[in-house]
Structure formats: C-alpha cells, structure tokens
Amino acid sequence: MYNLTQKLTAEFIGTFALVFFGEGAVCVDMQLRTNATGGIGLLTIALAHGLAIAIMVSALGHISGGHFNPAVTIGFWVTKKLSTLDTLFYWLAQLAGAAAAAFLLRGVIPDEVWRSVALGTPELMRDFPSWAGLALEATTTFFLVFVVFATAVDERGTFRAIAGFGIGLTIVLGILVAGPYTGGALNPARAFGPALAAHHWLNQLIYWVGPLGGGFLAGLVYDSLFLKPSEV
C-alpha cells in the first residue's frame, strides 16, 4: 500500500510527462513548419499524448491509479472510490505537474516557436461554436474515463497490466476526432498548464466543464451498469 505523498508524486510525474511530451510534440510540429520542412501532423501529436499516458499508466498506475487527469479523478470521486479531500489533493498534484512541464517547455523551446502555438494550449477552431466544442470535449472524455473504469477499475475487465494500452489508444482516438476543432484536451490539467505558462486563457472554461462533465457521467454510468452487484 502506498501513502498519499507517494500517490500524489506519481500523479505529478504522470501529468508532467503527458504535458511535456504531448505539448512538446505540438511545439516540434510548429518548429518543423517554421523550417519549411513540414510538420509531424495530427496523428503523431495524438500518438505523443497517447503513448505518454500509456507508458505512465503502465509505470505508475499501481501506485496512484494512474489518473493524470482531473476528469478521471472526478469519476473516482462520484463513485466513492476516492474521498473528497484526496480528490482535491489529486487535482492539485495534476495541475502542478502540468504547469511544471509547461514552464520547462517555455524555458527550453525558442520563444517564437512556443508563442506561435501558445505552448500547445488547446483552443477552438475559428468560428467553431462553443457548445459544439464543449460537446466534443465531453464526449471524448466520457469514452476515456469509461475505458479507464473498464480496464483499470473493473476486476472482471481487461487484465490491468495492459490497461495503459487501451487508455492511451482512447486518447489518440479522441485527439484525432476533436483535435482539429478544440485541440483535443480531454483533460483540464492539459489545458491549464500550457495556458498558465503561455498566459493564454481563451475558452478555458470549455476544457474544464466538458471533460469534468464527461468524466463524471462516465464514472456514474460504468459504476451503475457494470460494477453494482447483480440482483439476479
């Protein structure tokens, strides 16, 4: 059994890795475009985010549960798998990890590169409706948290040792669909860290309400339908 400090450290490290590698890939894409050599593209950026989470869940999931996302944590809270106090501590660790990674990227990446993409801060496509952006973020995060419960929580589900693979692939899918329209955050911490370092807060509320709502609902749905004891 790991203590709270160890769990929070794991959450900090895992969220740090997500933002460092994920938003680092966004900056690399812009750097290559600036050099007129062509960017790495949406698929590679999606894979960077998905692989970061897959590896971190595999490495640290046994310590903290491998949330690395306030939307996952709220799913655990609403199903009473995490206390309110621990939920707040998890959120603080996740936000701190995301912010630390974003400030590190800001420090090492050329100014003109990170500024041109606001350190990878997700934002809505021009003229894309706010309600549609919120719906995309909520829906993609719903499936992410649903997969977390199905693979990492449900004792009868997929073997936990490969849970990171399924969770990471769900993030890849979510970014492939939502990325062109919303930036594909699926995670309030991923939106918060770069926004804080880049001072870019446009439409930030969408990246909190959408993912937290989707995660809240996914936790309730999976817990109610598949984890409650059968009456048969």
C-alpha positions, 0 to 999 in steps of 0.5 A: 500500500502506498501513502498519499505523498507517494500517490500524489508524486506519481500523479505529478510525474504522470501529468508532467510527462503527458504535458511535456511530451504531448505539448512538446510534440505540438511545439516540434510540429510548429518548429518543423513548419517554421523550417519549411520542412513540414510538420509531424501532423495530427496523428503523431501529436495524438500518438505523443499524448497517447503513448505518454499516458500509456507508458505512465499508466503502465509505470505508475498506475499501481501506485496512484491509479494512474489518473493524470487527469482531473476528469478521471479523478472526478469519476473516482470521486462520484463513485466513492472510490476516492474521498473528497479531500484526496480528490482535491489533493489529486487535482492539485498534484495534476495541475502542478505537474502540468504547469511544471512541464509547461514552464520547462517547455517555455524555458527550453523551446525558442520563444517564437516557436512556443508563442506561435502555438501558445505552448500547445494550449488547446483552443477552438477552431475559428468560428467553431461554436462553443457548445459544439466544442464543449460537446466534443470535449465531453464526449471524448472524455466520457469514452476515456474515463469509461475505458479507464473504469473498464480496464483499470477499475473493473476486476472482471475487465481487461487484465490491468497490466495492459490497461495503459494500452487501451487508455492511451489508444482512447486518447489518440482516438479522441485527439484525432476526432476533436483535435482539429476543432478544440485541440483535443484536451480531454483533460483540464490539467492539459489545458491549464498548464500550457495556458498558465505558462503561455498566459493564454486563457481563451475558452478555458472554461470549455476544457474544464466543464466538458471533460469534468462533465464527461468524466463524471457521467462516465464514472456514474454510468460504468459504476451503475451498469457494470460494477453494482452487484447483480440482483439476479 
